[in-house]
Amino acid sequence: MTEAQRLTVGERTDSDFTTWTAAELAEKIHSREISSVEVTQAHLDRISDVDGEINAFIHVSADEALAAAHNVDAAIAAGDTPTSSLAGVPLALKDAFVTTDAPTTSGSKMLEGYMSPYDATLTLRLRSAGIPILGKTNMDEFAMGSSTENSAYGPTRNPWDLERTPGGSGGGSSAALAAGMAPLAIGTDTGGSIRQPAALTNTVGVKPTYGTVSRYGLIACASSLDQGGPAARTVKDTARLHQVIAGFDQNDATSSRHEIADVVAAAKQGANGDLKGVKVGVVKQFQQAEALQVGVRERYEANLEQLKSQGAELIEVDCPNFDHALNAYYLIQFSEISSNLARFDGMRYGLRAGDDGTRSADEVMSLSRAEGFGPEVKRRIMLGTYALSVGYYDAYYLQAQRVRNLVAQDYAKAFEQVDIIAAPTTPTTAFKLGELVDDPLQMYLFDLFTLPLNLAGVCGMSLPGGLSSDTQLPTGLQLMGPAHGEDRIYRVGSAFEAGREN
C-alpha cells in the first residue's frame, strides 16, 4: 500500500464511514440505520490515527462533537424532522471563525489559547443545522500564505505526499477531507485559499459571491476580499453545505440581501452530465501563461475537451487586465492587512510580551507584536503600511483599486458572452514543503489563476481535474461564475464530475 492509498480516501467501504459521502451519511443517519454518534466517533478515530502525520487540526473538539451528535440522534429518535439535510454529519472548521467552546487562533501565536465570548454567524448556522464540529483546522497565520507553512502550529502535510504542501491558507481543511478525517469542511478564500488547497488535495472547494456568507466572527485578513465557503469531496456535498451557511446577516455590514441561488437543485440538474447549450469561456491570458506546469496544462486541456464532449461550447474570452491583477491584489490585500492587524496590540486580548511593570504601553505593544507575529505577517504589514503612507497612497493603493475595477469590467464583459469561465486552479501541482519559503514572489504567483475572482467579488469552484502525468499528483479545474451565479458553477461542476465518473 502506498502512502497516498493509506492516507487518502479510497473506494467506499460499507464498514468505514470515513469513506462515505456526506449525502450518504445524512441519509442513513436520518433513517436511523446508523447514528451520528457512530459517524462522529469514526471520524475522531481517523483523526487520532493519521493526523499526527498530517497536522490538519490545531484543536480537536471530541467531547463537544459527540455531544452535538448525541443531540441529533435523540431528536431523530423522538420523531423530530432533522434541522437540515446535513444534520448529524460532522465537519472540520477553519480556525479563522470564532467559537465559544474551542480556542480560535487563526494560526497565530498572537491568539494562542484565545476563547471567544461569542460564536461567528457561520458557526451558529452550523450548530443550528445540527452539524457536529470536529475541531479547528490548521491554516497559514491570519490566512496569509499559499502553503499552510506559515502557521505557528507547524505545517500541514498533503495526504497525497507528506513532503508536499496541501495548499493554503486553508490547507488544514482540505487535508482533513482528503485524508477522511471529515466529510465536510469550511474554509475562507481571500485570493484562492479554499480553491487552491482543493486543487492540490483532489477535493472540492467553493468561493461564494462576496457578501453571501457572513463574515461576522471571521478574523479578518483583508476585509474586501475575504469570504467563507464550503468544501467537501463531491459537488453535491459542497452544495448542501453551501445552502446551510449562505444568507443575509444583519450583523455583517457587507452582507448581501440578494436571494441565494438553489445550488442543491443546480447540482442535481447537472448530475445527468448534459451541458448542451452551456457556453464556457476560456481566458486568453491564462492560456498563454508560461507558469503552467506541463502536466497541469495537459489535464486542463483534457478537461476542456470533456466539457466539450458533454455538449458545452468553448469560447475564448479576452481579459487584458488579468495581467495586472496579481500586483493590484497584493497591494490591496497588504494595505487592508496593515489596517486590520493593528487591533492585535498585546493590550486588549491575545499575547502580551514584556509586561514586567517597567515598560511603557508602547514598548509592550512593540514586543508583543514582534513575538506574536510570524515573518510573513510582518512582511505584509510593513508593505501595506508603506502603500498607505503619505506620498505613496495615490501611487499604489488608489492605482490598485483602479485596476481592480478594470478586472471586474473584464469579468462583466466575459459573462456577456459566456455562462461560466473554466481555468486551471493552480499553475503547478503541490510543491515540496520548504521549497518556496524563501521566495515570497514565487509563492504569491501560485495564486495567479484564483485571485482575479476575489478582486471582482464573483464566485468560483475548484473540483478534481485528474492526476498530472508528470507528478501523479492532483490538479484542479476552476469554474468561475458571475456574482450570484453559484447555480451555474454547481450545475456545470456536477455535470463535469458525472462525466469523469462515467
Disulfide bonds with the S-S distance in Angstrom:
none
